[in-house]
Amino acid sequence: MSGLVAARTLADAGREVVVLEASDHLGGRVLSIPCGATVIDAGASHVWSFYRSTRRWLGRLGLSADLVPVAATQRLPIRLGDLPAILRAMGEVGLNWWRLDPARPLRAAPLDNRSIAEYAARRVPPRLVEAALRPAFEWNAFCELEEMSQVLVLQAGRLVLGARPHTLRGGLHRLPLALAQGLDVRRGPAHQVLSLELAGDRVRVRLKSGGELEAGAAVLATLPSQAAAILHATGSLEQFLLGVRHSAVARGWWQFPARDADQGLRLVSSPRGRAALASSRVVGDRRVVSLAIYGPAAAAGEGEDRESWLLARTLDMFPDLLGRPVLEGGAHLWSRAVTTFETGHFRRLAQVVHALPSGRVRLAGDYLVSPTIEGAALSGERAAAELLRSSILEP
């Protein structure tokens, strides 16, 4: 996603662009999969109201009219006695407001000294952590609060007022497909990049197929570990890139016949420690159910049929579905679905910023900004803007 945003930004500025994509699909971890009459977003799924860059691109590409709000769930279970703790936490957000701009992650490095769980233990009543904070973050990040930096919850405190989640009718994958329209995109394993090397005032790109390309500059938008190998990174840069972690997610989705007693929307978290989240909604005469199992638990069913294993877990969470026939279904495993901004990520990013590629080669990816589609878009825009400002690429 970050690579396509960079490519479109450069192309719109009059530069000639070639996109090399080793996968058969565009968009990286933005992937929409048909399931009967509906579409399941197996990767990125929500566009929040504060995703300004993502929304700007949706507008430029004529997709804004297809943004639809996510069905409202129950209100947060906040009690009167919770207000003092919430106000204290919001006061801390206010004091650090300028450090909490998601588009400028390096500013947050001094605040990156504990996990969300450790922060919440000092600031938020335990009941509220389990009833609201944990579901809110783990549904979106697919990581437990113990793994994520407290910077993420402080940033959320800056952004959350008036925040509303939306989805894109027909699947969020429509965005990368629209970004790619009119670009020279070359897909498939033969176009996998093996290395980038500087050759005078050019960048030599060596491909898995044995071929080579030359360009005036390159934006490398891939997994950090792959970027380290392609750049032959050493020292602090190699340590940072190889140290970026991702959470695995196993996704399953099914459609069952709906019954009169079925509720419109239900969200269920499994007991703590099982790392599973499920949703159920009624669409017409069907009940659409999806399940996500994340972290190490996502690989627990490796030795058996993944779809059957996920369906069994889903029926555990929605026992009222037992005995109903499955009308449509499917399963998908992301081994590196979401970048884990664990405690220390922002500090490590600040320490290595001097070692990040500059000049004719730039890095792009959500791991450089925030673990969201918005972070990917901002990173791609930034990489392209740096190249355009440098005057390396003449129109």
ABEGO torsion letter per residue (X at the ends): XAAAAAAAAAAAAGBBBBBBBABABBGEABBBBBBEABBBBABBABBBAABAAAAAAAAAAGAAAABBBBBBBBBBBBBAAAAAAAAAAAAAAAAAAAAABAABAAAAAAABABBAAAAAAAABBAAAAAAAAAAAAAAAAGBBAAABBAAAAAAAAAAABGBBBBBBBGEAAAAAAAAABGBBBBBEAAABBABBBBBEABBBBBBAAGBBBBBABBBBBBBAAAAAAAAGBBEAAAAAAAABBBBBBBBBBBBBBBBAABBABBBBBBBBGAGBBBBBBBBEABBBBBBBBBEAAAAAAAABBAAAAAAAAAAAABAAABGBBBABBBBBBBABABBBBBBGAAAAAAAAAAABBBEABBBBEAAAABBBAAAAAAAAAAAAAAAAAAGABBX
